[in-house]
Structure formats: structure tokens, C-alpha cells
Amino acid sequence: MHQHFDRLRLVALNIDGVLLNDTFSPVIGNFITSRGGVYDAATERRILSQPRRVAGGEMARAAGLDITGDEALELYFAERDRYVAEHPVRPNPGAAELIGRIRGLGLQVVCYGGLSKPHFDTHLGQWAHLFDGPGYVCTDSFRPGIKEIAEDVFSLGLDEVLFVDDVARVAEAAKGLGVPFIGHPCSFQRTFMEELSVRHIVDSLDAVDEELLRTLDAEAAAGTVWPADVTL
């Protein structure tokens, strides 16, 4: 029988870029550069993990298109459909094992992301019974969704929920709220996370093991999830 956790009760796993392979940033980059725009760290920061209406406008601006955000999104998702036809959406290596590991340790687990629930149902539906609460939380209308998932959906304290995400914007919000966080970064996001002094950054889901989870739990219990000298 596993030792209980002192503070953590829930692990919230981002869907795209954590549980599923990243099929968004490659298409965003090509959407912009194929039209003569520049896709760099600053551009990526303005787009990823934003509400769709905001991201669409930023994509149009970066690509030099005189169209609305909604029109840009329509073009983008058509291009993404073509991309995933050749690069299918699939669970990342270790995803199933991570979910099982979290549950086996007695913690709850939930999935979240910016797309609507059918995206979850299509690609992770076979594991839906392994998730707690609503199973999946769409955060498009309240990005990044940390407070809402912790307090509104699960009625937990902010330091009782560990978030695992690939985007630094979520890390920044977690830092401001004192929320436990593990980064699984894509593209330019590792640099941004390092600038934010994210303490725990992993290259694979296998690295989110019992030892790391218990380290985060101890930090949450002690109120030291973020370095004291850089806490916002």
C-alpha cells in the first residue's frame, strides 16, 4: 500500500503536447512562414494557450493577412487537417502508464485543453474511465483554467492540484498562483519555462514518476513549489 500524499489530491494533464503529440505548433509555424511571416519565440508566446479568438487574430497578424481571427482559424484548421492526415494524432509514449501511475498512487486525474470535448473523446476516449470528475475540461473560455479546474470543478485548494503542461503561459499562471507545475515543453517553450524558473521540466512522461510526484507533494505541503527568490 502506497504512502498517502500530504497535499496533492489531483493531477491535471494537458491534452495536446502532454498526453497527445503536438500537432498544433508545427502547423502554426508553417501557416505563418509559408505566407512570408516570421515564426519566432515572441510569435509563439503570443499564440499558444490563448483563447481561440485571440490566437486566430495573432496568427493572421503574424502571417500578414488582412482577415479576421475567425477566418484565420478556418484556414489554419483546414491546414491542420491536411497535416494530421500525414502525421496522425496519437498518444505520447508513456501516456497510458502515466495515467495509471497517478491513479495507482491514490491521486485523482483529469485532462484539460483548449478544444471541445469531442477532441478528447476521439483520441483518448478509450481511457475516459480512468479520469475523474468530468474527465475532460475545455478551457477555451477561461484560459489557462488553473483556478477554474482546481476550485470550481474539483473544489480543491490551488496547492492541491499539480498541472502538467507543455506551454509556458500555463507555467506563468501557475507561478503567480503558487500552484505545483511540471513542464513538458515543446518548441521555444523550454526557454520560456527556464526564464520563469520552472523547477521541474521533463523530456518524457516516464520522468513523471512516483519520486517526482512525491517531491512536488512535499514542496506543496511546505509552500515551496516555486523558488522563494523569484516568486511573483
C-alpha positions in Angstrom: 0.0 0.0 0.0 1.4 3.4 -1.0 2.0 6.1 1.5 -0.6 8.9 1.2 0.1 12.3 -0.2 0.3 15.2 2.3 -1.1 17.9 0.0 -1.7 16.8 -3.6 -5.1 15.4 -4.5 -5.3 15.9 -8.2 -3.1 15.8 -11.3 -4.3 17.8 -14.3 -2.8 16.7 -17.6 -2.9 18.9 -20.7 -4.1 17.0 -23.7 -2.2 18.3 -26.7 1.6 18.3 -26.1 1.4 16.2 -23.0 -1.0 13.2 -23.4 -1.1 13.6 -27.2 1.6 14.5 -29.6 1.9 18.2 -30.6 0.0 18.7 -33.9 -0.5 22.4 -33.4 2.7 24.3 -33.2 4.2 22.8 -36.4 1.1 23.8 -38.3 1.0 27.3 -36.7 4.7 27.8 -37.7 4.1 26.7 -41.3 0.9 28.8 -41.5 2.9 31.9 -40.8 6.2 31.2 -42.6 4.5 29.9 -45.7 2.9 33.3 -46.1 6.1 35.2 -45.6 5.8 35.8 -41.8 8.3 35.1 -39.1 7.6 32.4 -36.6 9.9 33.0 -33.6 9.8 32.8 -29.9 7.9 36.0 -29.5 5.3 35.0 -32.0 4.8 31.6 -30.4 4.4 33.2 -27.0 1.5 35.4 -28.3 -0.3 32.4 -29.8 0.0 29.2 -27.7 -2.5 28.6 -24.9 -4.6 31.7 -25.8 -8.3 31.6 -26.3 -9.0 30.6 -29.9 -10.3 34.1 -30.9 -7.1 35.7 -29.6 -4.8 33.1 -31.2 -6.6 33.4 -34.6 -6.0 37.2 -34.6 -2.4 36.8 -33.7 -1.9 34.2 -36.4 -3.4 36.5 -39.0 -1.2 39.4 -37.9 2.0 37.3 -37.9 1.2 35.9 -41.4 0.4 39.4 -42.7 -3.1 38.5 -43.6 -5.9 41.1 -43.6 -8.5 38.8 -42.3 -10.4 38.2 -39.0 -9.2 35.8 -36.4 -12.1 33.5 -37.2 -11.1 33.5 -40.9 -7.5 32.7 -39.9 -8.7 29.8 -37.7 -10.7 28.4 -40.6 -7.7 28.4 -42.8 -5.5 27.1 -40.0 -7.7 24.1 -39.2 -8.0 23.2 -42.9 -4.2 23.1 -43.0 -4.1 21.1 -39.8 -6.5 18.5 -41.2 -4.0 18.0 -44.1 -1.1 17.8 -41.6 -2.7 15.2 -39.4 -3.6 13.1 -42.4 0.2 12.5 -42.8 1.1 12.9 -39.1 -1.7 11.3 -37.1 -2.7 12.4 -33.7 -1.6 9.8 -31.2 -0.9 9.4 -27.5 2.6 10.3 -26.5 4.8 7.4 -25.3 4.1 6.7 -21.7 0.7 8.5 -21.6 -1.3 5.4 -20.5 1.4 4.4 -18.0 1.4 7.9 -16.5 -2.4 7.9 -16.0 -2.2 4.5 -14.4 0.7 5.6 -12.2 -1.1 8.6 -10.9 -4.3 6.6 -10.2 -2.3 3.8 -8.6 -0.8 6.3 -6.1 -4.3 7.3 -5.0 -4.4 10.6 -6.8 -7.3 11.9 -9.0 -6.5 12.7 -12.6 -8.2 15.0 -15.1 -7.4 16.1 -18.7 -7.8 19.6 -20.0 -7.2 21.6 -23.2 -8.5 24.3 -25.5 -10.5 22.2 -27.9 -14.0 20.9 -27.2 -14.7 17.5 -25.7 -15.1 15.6 -29.0 -11.3 16.0 -29.4 -10.8 14.2 -26.1 -13.4 11.6 -27.0 -11.8 10.8 -30.4 -8.3 10.5 -29.2 -8.5 9.5 -25.6 -12.0 8.1 -25.3 -10.7 4.6 -24.7 -9.2 5.8 -21.5 -12.1 8.0 -20.4 -13.0 5.8 -17.5 -9.6 6.4 -16.0 -10.2 10.1 -15.5 -12.1 11.7 -12.6 -14.8 14.4 -12.4 -15.9 15.4 -15.8 -12.9 13.6 -17.3 -12.1 16.5 -19.6 -12.3 20.2 -19.1 -12.4 22.5 -22.1 -10.6 25.7 -21.1 -11.0 27.8 -24.2 -13.3 30.4 -22.5 -11.2 30.7 -19.3 -7.5 30.1 -20.3 -5.4 28.8 -18.8 -8.0 27.4 -16.4 -5.9 26.7 -13.3 -8.2 28.3 -10.8 -11.3 27.1 -12.5 -10.2 23.4 -12.6 -8.9 23.4 -9.0 -11.6 25.5 -7.3 -14.7 25.4 -9.5 -14.6 21.9 -11.0 -13.0 19.9 -8.1 -13.4 22.2 -5.1 -9.8 21.9 -4.2 -7.2 24.4 -3.0 -4.8 25.7 -5.6 -1.8 23.9 -3.9 -3.7 20.6 -4.0 -3.6 20.3 -7.8 -0.5 19.6 -9.9 -0.6 20.8 -13.5 1.5 19.2 -16.3 1.6 21.3 -19.4 3.8 22.0 -22.5 3.3 25.8 -22.6 5.0 28.4 -20.5 1.9 30.6 -20.4 0.4 28.0 -18.1 3.5 27.8 -16.1 3.4 31.6 -15.6 -0.1 31.4 -14.3 0.8 28.6 -12.0 3.7 30.6 -10.7 1.5 33.6 -9.9 -0.9 31.4 -8.0 1.7 29.2 -6.2 0.4 26.1 -8.0 2.5 22.9 -8.4 3.7 22.6 -12.0 5.7 20.2 -14.3 6.8 21.4 -17.7 6.8 19.0 -20.7 7.8 21.7 -23.2 7.6 21.9 -27.0 9.4 24.2 -29.4 10.5 27.5 -27.7 8.6 26.7 -24.5 11.6 25.2 -22.7 13.4 28.5 -22.8 10.4 30.4 -21.5 9.9 27.9 -18.7 13.6 28.3 -17.7 13.2 32.1 -17.7 10.2 31.6 -15.3 12.4 29.3 -13.0 10.2 26.3 -13.5 11.9 23.8 -11.2 10.6 20.6 -12.8 11.0 20.2 -16.6 10.8 16.7 -18.2 11.6 15.4 -21.6 9.3 12.3 -21.3 6.2 11.3 -19.5 8.2 8.4 -17.9 10.1 11.0 -16.0 6.9 12.0 -14.1 7.4 9.1 -11.7 6.5 8.5 -8.1 9.6 10.1 -6.9 8.9 13.3 -8.8 5.2 13.3 -7.7 6.2 13.0 -4.1 8.8 15.7 -4.4 6.0 18.0 -5.7 3.8 16.9 -2.9 6.5 17.8 -0.3 7.0 21.2 -1.9 3.3 21.9 -1.9 3.0 20.9 1.7 5.9 23.1 2.6 4.7 26.0 0.4 7.9 25.9 -1.7 6.6 24.9 -5.1 8.3 27.9 -6.6 11.7 29.3 -5.6 11.2 31.9 -2.9 13.6 34.4 -4.6 11.6 34.5 -7.8 8.0 34.1 -6.6 5.7 36.7 -8.2 
